[in-house]
Amino acid sequence: MQTRLPDSQPSPTAPARYPEPPSAPSTRPGGSGRFTGLLAGLLVLALLARALQIAEFVRSNPIADRPWSDGWVYWQMAGRMAQGQWFDGHPFFSAPLYPYLLGGLRTLGGGLFSVYAGQLILHLLTAVLIALAARRRFGPSAGLLAAALFLTLSEPAVAVTRVLGNTLQVFLFALLWWRWAAAAEQPDLRRRDVALVGALIGLTALAFPAALLLAPAFALWLLASPGRASRRVGRALGGLAASALLVAPATLHNVLVGGELVPVSVNAGINLAIGNNENVHGIGGNIPGVRPMREYMFADAAHVYEQARGTPGSWREIDTFFRQRALAYWRQHPDRALRQLGEKAYWLLAAQNYDQMMPLVIERQLGITRLWVLAPLPVPWLMGAALIALPALLRRPRHFAPEWLSLLLPLIVVCAFFYTARFRLPAVPVLCGIAAWTIVQCLRRRKPWLRAAPLILLIPLGTRLANRHFGIDRIGDDYRTHFVRAFSEAYTIRGNRCIANDRPAEAERALTRALELWDGNARARQALGRLLAREKQYARAVEQFRKLVRLAPENRAGWYYLYNALCLEKHYLEAADALRAIVTRFPDRVQPQVALAWLYATCPDPRARNGPEALRLAQRCMRARLVRPAQAADLLAAAYAELGRFAEAVEAARAALRALRNAGQTAAVRQLQTRLRQYEQQRPWHGPPRLLRAD
């Protein structure tokens, strides 16, 4: 049965201090068809908007083909699964459902575009579930508006194009809300409804481990339901059993590989310590010695534990160690802990530019993306309408338990750990539903709601102004530098991939963009220089390599490429200068010394030749046996010829020729025979300098 706010006003003899909660409405003939048609229209518009955004993302954003941070870790995990390595030999460090779904996708041959397409489907299904749940609870108008609000939110829209579990989490929480709300409307709960909601809680916990807290909450809700005590207890136990059954594969995996009972993931204590230390201000603070990146965090934590305890620890011991550190911080600094708790709660309600949203803001500033204006609404703008509705829901706490528990869970997670937009997203389905209900009632001019209507905008506007005043949503220079450089590196990776796939024009655009973002990106400059040299644009390549060696003077490959490009550009004097700098800077490298001796002996530009120095270097190479005898003799012959000592040149060249023939080096023999004829005719050999091979 659907419910919404009744059409009648509260009794004048008992005025409502808070808006009245909804109760059962009357149904209108034909209303269902109109609702379905309007919802379908919303979905079509959303599909078009998200498709345009994904197309722009794939075309313009370098992280589309190489996700960063946790997304790259997940994608690499999925790749190993596709090769048959489904287990890593350690407990799960995070919720396993999303990476295993990625693994299945990669096993079937899907790529990153398949991930974005799949997440788009989940995103649209989530809007349908929100509409159905909100219609059931608050009426058709609220259902449609709830779906519309969801489809205009920035955070869920951005999550579609990130290789993170956010879209899956929001979908599962919307599905759970829909089914739990349906159960709450039943006068007599059926076993299959109890089992379904319990199973959905377990499934959601595999994507968002804190959802395990909903299992005992659901059991208590069942115990408070009408009916005989024995039936209520049976339902509660059945709900818990259904949740445990879905979580059991993860728990069994953790027991088998770690030898300890860990329900879902083993890093709760570490995250607790990250969010509860003296450096925390709403968001997490780093633990000394523990890098925040997922692929390093637990290994670093194990090292910190071993240093503190003097012995390696088990997975649970390490996690418990950090949990105890967080609890000790609470006990020793209760004033700081309380202040931080308030900061975390405020970030949950009001923050906009953090976590996956911060890169989006920078993407807009850099001009990488423009179409995200099609999802313009920040989640905090729902908070005013949602907070107005909350007192009304709490007047019927058991009936609206699915709603207020869905809001309470992210609040508990953020306050216990730290704020991140990922922890807030599970509340989005219910936020959309109750915000839509509030707006609908205000539009219908219902007096208790109309008095609160200004707060719909005043609350988010107030927090927005406060954020601006205190700098909460401001992107600091350190963060901006980090993300700009990360984007530059991502463009570099895209450029190198285009080079490997023989798409030089695209590669040049990507590498040029990388350098526009970060002029100090040595990898991008080197790749661009090599690309230009390969395309025979030697002058432009020289320009890039000159900048590269100024930027990174210890980059030996950069010096080699500079010398090679100068030789190919036939700037032999400058090439000689570069080669002398290489020999001075890297005296232990043999190849540049040999190349310099050859250049001194054979360079076409007489200003660069230096016969005595060529002979000295050639004799040094021969005495020290730095090169093979044939190569040393060839080098010595060229130096003798440059000095006019042709008899010695012929003798050395013939010795080199015998060695090459014995080694079966036919091509080298032909080249040396040409030089030998020159020496026999009393003429030195002059030709292009030898290029350096990056080693």
C-alpha positions as CSV (number, residue, x, y, z in Angstrom):
1,M,0.0,0.0,0.0
2,Q,1.4,3.5,-0.9
3,T,1.5,6.2,1.7
4,R,1.9,10.0,1.6
5,L,0.9,13.0,3.6
6,P,-2.9,13.2,4.1
7,D,-4.8,15.9,2.4
8,S,-6.5,17.0,5.6
9,Q,-4.8,19.6,7.9
10,P,-3.9,18.8,11.6
11,S,-6.8,19.3,14.0
12,P,-7.1,22.9,15.3
13,T,-7.5,21.5,18.8
14,A,-4.1,19.8,18.7
15,P,-1.8,22.0,16.6
16,A,1.3,20.3,15.3
17,R,4.6,21.6,16.5
18,Y,6.3,19.6,13.7
19,P,5.1,18.6,10.3
20,E,2.9,15.6,10.4
21,P,4.2,12.3,9.1
22,P,2.5,10.7,6.1
23,S,-0.3,8.2,6.4
24,A,-2.2,6.1,3.9
25,P,-3.6,8.0,0.9
26,S,-6.3,7.2,-1.5
27,T,-5.3,6.0,-4.9
28,R,-6.2,7.6,-8.1
29,P,-7.2,5.7,-11.2
30,G,-4.7,6.0,-14.0
31,G,-2.1,7.5,-11.6
32,S,0.3,4.6,-12.0
33,G,0.5,4.9,-15.8
34,R,1.2,8.7,-15.5
35,F,3.8,8.0,-12.9
36,T,5.5,5.4,-15.1
37,G,5.4,7.7,-18.2
38,L,6.9,10.7,-16.4
39,L,9.6,8.5,-14.7
40,A,10.5,7.0,-18.1
41,G,10.9,10.6,-19.5
42,L,13.2,11.5,-16.6
43,L,15.3,8.3,-17.3
44,V,15.6,9.2,-21.0
45,L,16.8,12.7,-20.2
46,A,19.2,11.3,-17.6
47,L,20.5,8.7,-20.0
48,L,21.2,11.3,-22.6
49,A,22.9,13.6,-20.1
50,R,25.1,10.8,-18.6
51,A,26.0,9.5,-22.1
52,L,27.2,12.9,-23.1
53,Q,29.2,13.2,-19.9
54,I,30.8,9.7,-20.3
55,A,31.6,10.5,-24.0
56,E,33.3,13.8,-22.9
57,F,35.1,11.9,-20.1
58,V,36.5,9.2,-22.4
59,R,37.5,11.7,-25.0
60,S,39.0,14.5,-22.9
61,N,39.9,13.1,-19.5
62,P,43.2,11.1,-19.2
63,I,42.0,9.1,-16.2
64,A,39.3,7.5,-18.4
65,D,41.8,5.0,-19.6
66,R,44.0,4.8,-16.5
67,P,42.2,5.3,-13.3
68,W,44.2,6.6,-10.4
69,S,44.5,5.9,-6.7
70,D,42.1,3.2,-5.4
71,G,40.5,2.9,-8.9
72,W,43.9,1.7,-10.3
73,V,44.3,-0.8,-7.5
74,Y,40.8,-2.2,-8.1
75,W,41.5,-2.4,-11.9
76,Q,44.8,-4.2,-11.3
77,M,43.1,-6.6,-8.9
78,A,40.4,-7.3,-11.5
79,G,43.1,-8.0,-14.1
80,R,44.8,-10.6,-11.9
81,M,41.4,-12.2,-11.4
82,A,40.9,-12.3,-15.1
83,Q,44.2,-14.3,-15.3
84,G,42.9,-16.8,-12.7
85,Q,44.3,-15.2,-9.5
86,W,41.1,-14.7,-7.6
87,F,42.7,-14.8,-4.1
88,D,45.7,-12.9,-2.9
89,G,46.5,-15.0,0.1
90,H,45.5,-12.4,2.7
91,P,42.2,-11.2,4.2
92,F,40.2,-8.6,2.4
93,F,41.5,-5.1,3.1
94,S,38.3,-3.5,1.8
95,A,34.8,-4.4,0.7
96,P,35.2,-7.3,-1.8
97,L,32.0,-7.1,-3.8
98,Y,33.0,-4.3,-6.2
99,P,36.5,-5.6,-7.2
100,Y,35.1,-9.1,-7.7
101,L,32.4,-7.7,-10.0
102,L,35.2,-6.0,-11.9
103,G,37.1,-9.2,-12.0
104,G,34.1,-11.0,-13.6
105,L,33.8,-8.2,-16.1
106,R,37.5,-8.4,-17.1
107,T,37.2,-12.2,-17.3
108,L,34.5,-11.7,-19.9
109,G,36.7,-9.4,-21.9
110,G,35.2,-6.1,-20.7
111,G,37.4,-2.9,-20.6
112,L,37.0,0.4,-18.7
113,F,34.3,1.6,-21.1
114,S,32.3,-1.5,-20.0
115,V,32.7,-0.4,-16.4
116,Y,31.3,3.1,-17.1
117,A,28.4,1.6,-19.2
118,G,27.6,-0.8,-16.4
119,Q,27.7,1.9,-13.8
120,L,25.5,4.0,-15.9
121,I,22.9,1.2,-15.9
122,L,23.1,0.9,-12.1
123,H,22.8,4.7,-11.8
124,L,19.6,4.7,-13.8
125,L,18.2,1.7,-11.9
126,T,19.0,3.5,-8.7
127,A,16.8,6.4,-9.8
128,V,14.0,3.9,-10.5
129,L,14.3,2.4,-7.0
130,I,14.4,5.8,-5.4
131,A,11.2,6.8,-7.2
132,L,9.5,3.5,-6.3
133,A,10.5,3.7,-2.6
134,A,9.6,7.4,-2.3
135,R,6.2,6.9,-4.0
136,R,5.4,4.1,-1.6
137,R,6.3,6.2,1.4
138,F,5.4,9.7,0.4
139,G,3.3,9.6,-2.7
140,P,3.8,9.7,-6.6
141,S,4.8,13.4,-6.7
142,A,7.5,12.9,-4.1
143,G,8.6,9.8,-5.9
144,L,9.1,11.6,-9.2
145,L,10.8,14.5,-7.6
146,A,13.1,12.2,-5.6
147,A,14.3,10.6,-8.8
148,A,14.8,14.0,-10.5
149,L,16.8,15.2,-7.5
150,F,19.0,12.1,-7.6
151,L,19.6,12.5,-11.4
152,T,20.8,16.1,-10.9
153,L,23.2,15.4,-8.1
154,S,26.9,15.8,-8.9
155,E,28.4,13.1,-6.6
156,P,26.4,10.1,-8.0
157,A,26.9,11.4,-11.5
158,V,30.6,11.7,-11.1
159,A,30.8,8.2,-9.5
160,V,29.5,6.7,-12.8
161,T,32.9,7.6,-14.4
162,R,35.1,6.5,-11.5
163,V,36.4,3.0,-10.9
164,L,35.2,3.0,-7.3
165,G,32.4,1.1,-5.6
166,N,30.2,4.2,-5.0
167,T,27.7,3.6,-7.7
168,L,27.2,0.0,-6.5
169,Q,26.9,1.1,-2.9
170,V,24.2,3.7,-3.7
171,F,22.3,1.2,-5.9
172,L,22.3,-1.4,-3.0
173,F,21.2,1.1,-0.4
174,A,18.4,2.2,-2.7
175,L,17.4,-1.4,-3.3
176,L,17.5,-2.1,0.5
177,W,15.4,1.0,1.2
178,W,12.8,0.0,-1.4
179,R,12.4,-3.5,0.1
180,W,12.6,-2.5,3.7
181,A,10.1,0.3,3.2
182,A,7.8,-2.3,1.5
183,A,8.1,-4.5,4.5
184,A,7.4,-1.7,6.9
185,E,4.1,-1.1,5.1
186,Q,3.0,-4.8,5.6
187,P,0.6,-5.3,8.5
188,D,1.9,-8.9,8.8
189,L,5.4,-9.6,7.7
190,R,6.0,-12.6,5.6
191,R,9.1,-14.8,6.0
192,R,10.3,-14.1,2.4
193,D,10.1,-10.3,3.1
194,V,12.2,-10.8,6.2
195,A,14.7,-13.0,4.4
196,L,15.0,-10.6,1.4
197,V,15.7,-7.6,3.5
198,G,18.2,-9.5,5.7
199,A,19.9,-10.8,2.6
200,L,20.1,-7.3,1.1
201,I,21.7,-6.0,4.3
202,G,24.3,-8.8,4.0
203,L,24.9,-8.0,0.3
204,T,25.2,-4.3,1.0
205,A,27.8,-5.0,3.7
206,L,30.0,-6.7,1.0
207,A,30.1,-3.3,-0.7
208,F,30.0,-1.1,2.4
209,P,31.1,-3.1,5.5
210,A,29.6,-0.7,8.0
211,A,26.2,-1.8,6.7
212,L,26.7,-4.8,9.0
213,L,25.4,-2.5,11.7
214,L,22.0,-2.6,10.0
215,A,21.7,-6.4,10.7
216,P,21.2,-6.1,14.5
217,A,19.1,-2.9,13.9
218,F,16.8,-4.9,11.5
219,A,16.6,-7.7,14.1
220,L,15.5,-5.2,16.8
221,W,13.0,-3.7,14.4
222,L,11.6,-7.1,13.8
223,L,11.4,-7.8,17.6
224,A,9.4,-4.6,17.9
225,S,6.9,-5.6,15.3
226,P,3.3,-6.7,16.1
227,G,2.5,-10.3,16.8
228,R,3.3,-13.1,19.2
229,A,6.7,-13.1,20.9
230,S,7.8,-16.4,19.4
231,R,7.0,-15.1,15.9
232,R,8.9,-11.9,16.5
233,V,12.0,-13.8,17.8
234,G,11.8,-16.2,14.8
235,R,11.7,-13.3,12.4
236,A,14.6,-11.5,14.1
237,L,16.7,-14.7,14.0
238,G,15.7,-15.3,10.3
239,G,16.8,-11.8,9.4
240,L,20.1,-12.2,11.1
241,A,20.6,-15.6,9.4
242,A,19.9,-14.2,6.0
243,S,22.4,-11.4,6.5
244,A,25.1,-13.8,7.8
245,L,24.5,-16.1,4.9
246,L,25.3,-13.4,2.4
247,V,28.4,-12.2,4.3
248,A,29.6,-15.8,4.9
249,P,31.8,-16.1,1.7
250,A,33.9,-13.1,2.7
251,T,34.1,-14.3,6.3
252,L,35.1,-17.8,5.3
253,H,37.7,-16.4,2.9
254,N,39.2,-14.3,5.7
255,V,39.3,-17.3,8.1
256,L,40.9,-19.6,5.5
257,V,43.7,-17.2,4.4
258,G,44.2,-15.3,7.7
259,G,43.2,-17.8,10.3
260,E,41.1,-15.2,12.1
261,L,37.4,-14.4,12.2
262,V,37.0,-11.2,10.2
263,P,33.4,-10.6,8.9
264,V,34.2,-8.5,5.8
265,S,37.4,-6.5,5.9
266,V,40.4,-6.1,8.2
267,N,41.3,-2.5,8.1
268,A,38.7,-0.9,10.4
269,G,41.2,-0.2,13.2
270,I,43.6,1.4,10.8
271,N,40.9,3.7,9.4
272,L,39.8,4.5,12.9
273,A,43.4,5.7,13.8
274,I,43.5,7.7,10.5
275,G,40.4,9.5,11.6
276,N,41.2,10.0,15.2
277,N,44.5,11.7,15.9
278,E,45.7,15.2,16.6
279,N,46.0,16.1,12.9
280,V,42.4,15.4,12.0
281,H,40.2,18.3,10.9
282,G,37.0,16.7,9.6
283,I,38.9,14.7,7.1
284,G,41.4,12.0,8.0
285,G,45.0,12.6,9.2
286,N,47.9,10.5,8.1
287,I,49.5,8.0,10.5
288,P,53.3,8.4,10.7
289,G,54.9,5.6,8.7
290,V,51.6,4.5,7.0
291,R,50.9,5.7,3.5
292,P,47.2,6.3,2.8
293,M,47.3,4.5,-0.6
294,R,45.4,1.2,-0.5
295,E,48.2,-0.9,-2.0
296,Y,50.6,0.2,0.7
297,M,48.5,0.9,3.8
298,F,48.3,-2.5,5.4
299,A,52.0,-3.4,4.7
300,D,53.1,-0.1,6.2
301,A,50.8,-0.7,9.2
302,A,52.3,-4.1,9.7
303,H,55.8,-2.6,9.7
304,V,54.8,0.1,12.3
305,Y,53.3,-2.7,14.5
306,E,56.4,-4.7,14.3
307,Q,58.6,-1.8,15.2
308,A,56.4,-1.0,18.2
309,R,55.9,-4.6,19.4
310,G,59.2,-6.1,18.3
311,T,57.5,-9.0,16.6
312,P,55.3,-9.5,13.6
313,G,51.6,-9.4,14.2
314,S,48.6,-11.2,12.8
315,W,46.0,-9.3,10.7
316,R,43.7,-8.9,13.7
317,E,46.5,-8.0,16.0
318,I,47.7,-5.2,13.7
319,D,44.2,-3.8,13.3
320,T,43.5,-4.1,17.0
321,F,46.8,-2.2,17.7
322,F,45.7,0.8,15.7
323,R,42.1,0.6,17.1
324,Q,43.6,0.8,20.6
325,R,45.7,3.8,19.5
326,A,42.5,5.6,18.4
327,L,40.6,4.7,21.6
328,A,43.6,5.9,23.7
329,Y,43.5,9.2,21.8
330,W,39.8,9.6,22.7
331,R,40.5,8.8,26.4
332,Q,43.5,11.1,26.6
333,H,42.1,14.0,24.6
334,P,38.3,14.0,25.0
335,D,38.0,17.7,24.3
336,R,39.8,17.3,21.0
337,A,37.9,14.2,20.1
338,L,34.6,15.9,20.7
339,R,35.6,18.9,18.6
340,Q,36.7,16.6,15.8
341,L,33.4,14.7,16.1
342,G,31.6,18.0,15.5
343,E,33.9,18.8,12.6
344,K,33.2,15.4,11.0
345,A,29.5,15.8,11.3
346,Y,29.6,19.3,9.8
347,W,31.7,18.0,6.9
348,L,29.1,15.3,6.3
349,L,26.3,17.9,6.2
350,A,28.0,20.7,4.4
351,A,31.2,19.8,2.5
352,Q,31.3,19.9,-1.3
353,N,34.8,19.8,-2.6
354,Y,36.6,16.8,-1.2
355,D,37.5,13.2,-2.3
356,Q,36.2,12.4,-5.7
357,M,34.5,15.8,-6.0
358,M,37.8,17.8,-5.6
359,P,39.2,16.4,-8.9
360,L,36.0,17.4,-10.6
361,V,36.3,21.0,-9.5
362,I,39.9,21.1,-10.7
363,E,38.8,19.4,-14.0
364,R,36.3,22.2,-14.5
365,Q,38.9,24.9,-13.7
366,L,41.4,23.3,-16.1
367,G,38.8,23.0,-18.9
368,I,39.1,19.2,-19.0
369,T,35.3,18.8,-18.5
370,R,32.4,21.1,-19.3
371,L,29.4,18.9,-19.4
372,W,29.2,18.2,-15.7
373,V,26.9,21.2,-15.5
374,L,24.3,18.6,-16.5
375,A,24.5,17.4,-12.9
376,P,24.8,20.6,-11.0
377,L,23.3,19.9,-7.6
378,P,25.7,19.3,-4.7
379,V,24.5,16.8,-2.0
380,P,24.5,19.4,0.8
381,W,21.8,21.3,-1.0
382,L,19.4,18.5,0.0
383,M,20.2,18.8,3.7
384,G,17.9,21.7,4.5
385,A,14.8,19.9,3.1
386,A,15.9,16.6,4.7
387,L,16.5,18.1,8.1
388,I,13.0,19.7,8.0
389,A,11.4,16.2,7.4
390,L,13.5,14.3,10.0
391,P,11.4,15.3,13.1
392,A,8.2,14.2,11.3
393,L,9.8,10.8,10.5
394,L,11.0,10.4,14.1
395,R,7.4,10.8,15.4
396,R,6.8,7.3,13.9
397,P,10.2,5.8,14.6
398,R,9.4,2.1,13.9
399,H,7.4,2.8,10.7
400,F,10.2,5.1,9.3
401,A,13.1,3.1,10.6
402,P,14.4,2.3,7.1
403,E,14.7,6.1,6.5
404,W,16.3,7.4,9.7
405,L,18.6,4.4,10.0
406,S,19.8,4.9,6.4
407,L,20.7,8.5,7.5
408,L,22.1,7.5,10.8
409,L,24.5,4.9,9.4
410,P,26.7,7.3,7.3
411,L,26.7,9.8,10.2
412,I,28.0,7.1,12.6
413,V,30.7,6.0,10.0
414,V,31.9,9.5,9.4
415,C,31.9,10.5,13.1
416,A,33.7,7.4,14.1
417,F,36.2,7.4,11.3
418,F,36.5,10.5,9.1
419,Y,34.7,12.4,6.4
420,T,34.8,11.4,2.8
421,A,32.2,11.8,0.1
422,R,32.3,8.0,-0.3
423,F,31.0,7.6,3.2
424,R,28.2,10.0,2.6
425,L,26.8,8.6,-0.6
426,P,24.9,5.7,0.9
427,A,22.5,8.3,2.5
428,V,21.7,9.8,-0.9
429,P,18.7,7.7,-1.8
430,V,16.8,8.4,1.4
431,L,18.0,12.1,1.3
432,C,16.4,12.5,-2.1
433,G,13.2,10.8,-0.9
434,I,12.6,12.9,2.2
435,A,13.8,16.1,0.6
436,A,11.3,15.6,-2.2
437,W,8.6,14.9,0.3
438,T,9.4,18.2,2.1
439,I,9.4,20.2,-1.2
440,V,6.1,18.7,-2.3
441,Q,4.4,19.5,0.9
442,C,5.7,23.1,0.8
443,L,4.5,23.5,-2.8
444,R,1.1,22.3,-1.7
445,R,1.1,25.1,0.9
446,R,0.5,22.9,3.9
447,K,0.8,25.2,6.9
448,P,3.2,23.3,9.1
449,W,5.5,22.8,6.1
450,L,5.1,26.2,4.7
451,R,6.5,27.8,7.9
452,A,9.6,25.7,7.5
453,A,9.9,26.3,3.7
454,P,12.6,29.0,3.9
455,L,14.9,26.6,5.7
456,I,15.1,24.5,2.5
457,L,17.4,27.1,1.0
458,L,18.6,29.0,4.1
459,I,20.3,25.9,5.7
460,P,22.5,25.1,2.6
461,L,23.1,28.7,1.9
462,G,24.2,29.3,5.5
463,T,26.6,26.4,5.4
464,R,27.9,27.5,2.0
465,L,28.7,31.0,3.4
466,A,30.3,29.4,6.5
467,N,32.4,27.1,4.3
468,R,33.6,30.0,2.3
469,H,34.4,32.0,5.4
470,F,36.4,29.2,7.1
471,G,37.9,27.9,3.9
472,I,36.3,24.4,4.2
473,D,35.5,24.0,0.6
474,R,38.5,25.9,-0.7
475,I,41.0,23.8,-2.6
476,G,44.4,24.5,-1.0
477,D,47.5,25.0,-3.1
478,D,48.9,21.6,-2.0
479,Y,45.8,19.8,-3.1
480,R,45.7,21.7,-6.3
481,T,49.3,21.0,-7.1
482,H,48.9,17.3,-6.3
483,F,45.9,16.9,-8.6
484,V,47.3,19.0,-11.4
485,R,50.4,16.9,-11.4
486,A,48.4,13.8,-11.2
487,F,46.4,14.9,-14.3
488,S,49.7,15.7,-16.1
489,E,51.0,12.3,-15.3
490,A,47.7,10.8,-16.6
491,Y,48.1,12.7,-19.9
492,T,51.7,11.4,-20.1
493,I,50.4,7.8,-19.8
494,R,47.8,8.5,-22.4
495,G,50.4,9.9,-24.7
496,N,52.7,6.9,-24.3
497,R,49.8,4.6,-25.0
498,C,49.1,6.5,-28.2
499,I,52.7,6.2,-29.2
500,A,52.6,2.5,-28.7
501,N,49.5,2.3,-30.8
502,D,51.0,4.4,-33.6
503,R,48.8,7.4,-33.1
504,P,51.4,10.2,-33.2
505,A,49.0,13.2,-33.5
506,E,46.9,12.1,-30.5
507,A,50.1,11.4,-28.6
508,E,51.5,14.8,-29.3
509,R,48.3,16.5,-28.1
510,A,48.2,14.5,-24.9
511,L,51.9,15.1,-24.1
512,T,51.6,18.8,-24.9
513,R,48.6,19.0,-22.6
514,A,50.6,17.2,-19.9
515,L,53.3,19.9,-20.1
516,E,50.8,22.7,-20.2
517,L,49.5,21.5,-16.8
518,W,53.0,20.9,-15.3
519,D,56.0,22.2,-17.0
520,G,58.2,20.2,-14.7
521,N,56.9,16.8,-15.9
522,A,60.2,15.2,-17.1
523,R,58.5,12.0,-18.3
524,A,56.2,13.9,-20.6
525,R,59.0,16.1,-22.0
526,Q,61.2,13.1,-22.7
527,A,58.3,11.2,-24.4
528,L,57.4,14.3,-26.5
529,G,61.0,14.8,-27.5
530,R,61.3,11.2,-28.6
531,L,58.0,11.3,-30.5
532,L,59.2,14.5,-32.4
533,A,62.5,12.9,-33.2
534,R,60.8,9.8,-34.5
535,E,58.6,12.0,-36.7
536,K,61.9,13.7,-37.9
537,Q,61.0,17.0,-36.3
538,Y,64.5,17.3,-35.0
539,A,64.6,21.0,-34.2
540,R,61.5,20.7,-32.0
541,A,62.9,17.5,-30.4
542,V,66.2,19.4,-29.5
543,E,64.1,22.1,-27.8
544,Q,62.3,19.5,-25.7
545,F,65.5,17.7,-24.7
546,R,67.3,20.9,-23.8
547,K,64.5,21.7,-21.4
548,L,64.6,18.2,-20.1
549,V,68.3,18.2,-19.2
550,R,67.9,21.6,-17.6
551,L,65.0,20.3,-15.6
552,A,66.6,16.9,-14.7
553,P,70.4,17.2,-15.2
554,E,70.9,13.7,-13.8
555,N,68.6,12.1,-16.4
556,R,71.2,10.3,-18.5
557,A,68.7,9.2,-21.1
558,G,67.7,12.8,-21.6
559,W,71.3,13.8,-22.4
560,Y,71.6,10.8,-24.8
561,Y,68.4,11.9,-26.6
562,L,69.7,15.5,-26.8
563,Y,73.0,14.4,-28.4
564,N,71.2,12.1,-30.9
565,A,68.8,14.8,-31.9
566,L,71.6,17.3,-32.4
567,C,73.4,14.8,-34.6
568,L,70.4,14.1,-36.7
569,E,69.8,17.9,-37.0
570,K,73.5,18.1,-38.1
571,H,74.4,20.6,-35.4
572,Y,77.7,18.8,-34.8
573,L,79.4,21.4,-32.7
574,E,76.5,21.5,-30.3
575,A,76.4,17.7,-30.4
576,A,80.1,17.6,-29.4
577,D,79.4,20.0,-26.5
578,A,76.5,17.7,-25.3
579,L,78.7,14.6,-25.6
580,R,81.5,16.2,-23.7
581,A,79.0,17.1,-21.0
582,I,77.8,13.5,-20.9
583,V,81.3,12.1,-20.5
584,T,82.0,14.6,-17.7
585,R,78.7,14.0,-15.9
586,F,78.7,10.2,-16.3
587,P,82.4,9.2,-16.4
588,D,81.6,5.5,-15.7
589,R,79.7,5.1,-18.9
590,V,81.7,3.6,-21.8
591,Q,79.4,4.2,-24.7
592,P,79.6,8.1,-24.6
593,Q,83.5,7.9,-24.5
594,V,83.5,5.7,-27.6
595,A,81.1,8.0,-29.3
596,L,83.2,11.0,-28.4
597,A,86.3,9.4,-29.8
598,W,84.5,8.5,-33.0
599,L,83.1,12.1,-33.3
600,Y,86.6,13.6,-32.8
601,A,88.0,11.3,-35.6
602,T,85.2,11.3,-38.2
603,C,82.8,14.3,-37.7
604,P,81.9,15.9,-41.0
605,D,82.3,19.4,-39.4
606,P,86.1,20.0,-39.2
607,R,85.5,22.4,-36.3
608,A,84.4,19.5,-34.2
609,R,87.2,17.1,-35.1
610,N,90.2,16.6,-32.8
611,G,92.6,14.0,-34.0
612,P,95.0,13.9,-31.0
613,E,92.1,13.6,-28.5
614,A,90.4,10.9,-30.7
615,L,93.7,8.9,-30.5
616,R,94.0,9.4,-26.8
617,L,90.5,8.1,-26.1
618,A,90.9,5.2,-28.6
619,Q,94.1,4.1,-26.9
620,R,92.5,4.4,-23.5
621,C,89.5,2.2,-24.6
622,M,92.0,-0.4,-26.0
623,R,94.2,-0.5,-22.9
624,A,91.4,-0.7,-20.5
625,R,89.5,-3.2,-22.7
626,L,86.4,-1.1,-22.4
627,V,85.1,-2.4,-25.8
628,R,85.6,-5.5,-27.9
629,P,88.9,-5.7,-29.7
630,A,87.3,-5.3,-33.2
631,Q,85.6,-2.1,-32.1
632,A,88.7,-0.7,-30.4
633,A,90.8,-1.4,-33.5
634,D,88.2,0.2,-35.8
635,L,88.2,3.3,-33.5
636,L,92.0,3.4,-33.4
637,A,92.1,3.2,-37.3
638,A,89.8,6.2,-37.6
639,A,91.9,8.2,-35.2
640,Y,95.2,7.4,-37.0
641,A,93.6,8.3,-40.4
642,E,92.5,11.7,-39.0
643,L,96.1,12.3,-37.9
644,G,97.4,11.3,-41.4
645,R,99.1,8.1,-40.1
646,F,97.5,6.0,-42.8
647,A,99.9,2.9,-42.6
648,E,98.9,2.5,-38.9
649,A,95.3,3.1,-39.8
650,V,95.3,0.4,-42.5
651,E,97.0,-2.1,-40.1
652,A,94.4,-1.4,-37.4
653,A,91.5,-1.6,-39.8
654,R,92.7,-5.0,-41.2
655,A,93.0,-6.3,-37.6
656,A,89.4,-5.2,-36.9
657,L,88.3,-6.7,-40.2
658,R,89.7,-10.1,-39.2
659,A,88.0,-10.0,-35.9
660,L,84.7,-9.1,-37.4
661,R,84.9,-11.9,-40.0
662,N,85.7,-14.4,-37.3
663,A,82.6,-13.2,-35.4
664,G,80.4,-13.5,-38.5
665,Q,79.3,-9.9,-38.5
666,T,78.7,-9.5,-42.2
667,A,77.2,-6.0,-42.2
668,A,79.9,-4.6,-40.0
669,V,82.5,-6.2,-42.3
670,R,81.1,-4.4,-45.4
671,Q,81.1,-1.0,-43.6
672,L,84.7,-1.5,-42.4
673,Q,85.8,-2.5,-45.9
674,T,84.5,0.9,-47.2
675,R,86.6,2.7,-44.6
676,L,89.6,0.5,-45.2
677,R,89.6,1.5,-48.9
678,Q,89.6,5.2,-47.8
679,Y,92.6,4.6,-45.6
680,E,94.5,2.8,-48.4
681,Q,93.8,5.8,-50.6
682,Q,95.4,8.0,-48.0
683,R,92.1,9.6,-47.1
684,P,90.5,9.8,-43.6
685,W,86.9,8.6,-43.1
686,H,84.4,11.3,-42.3
687,G,80.7,10.5,-41.7
688,P,77.8,11.0,-39.3
689,P,78.6,10.6,-35.6
690,R,77.5,7.4,-33.9
691,L,74.2,7.8,-31.9
692,L,73.9,6.7,-28.3
693,R,71.7,3.9,-27.2
694,A,69.7,4.6,-24.0
695,D,71.0,2.1,-21.4
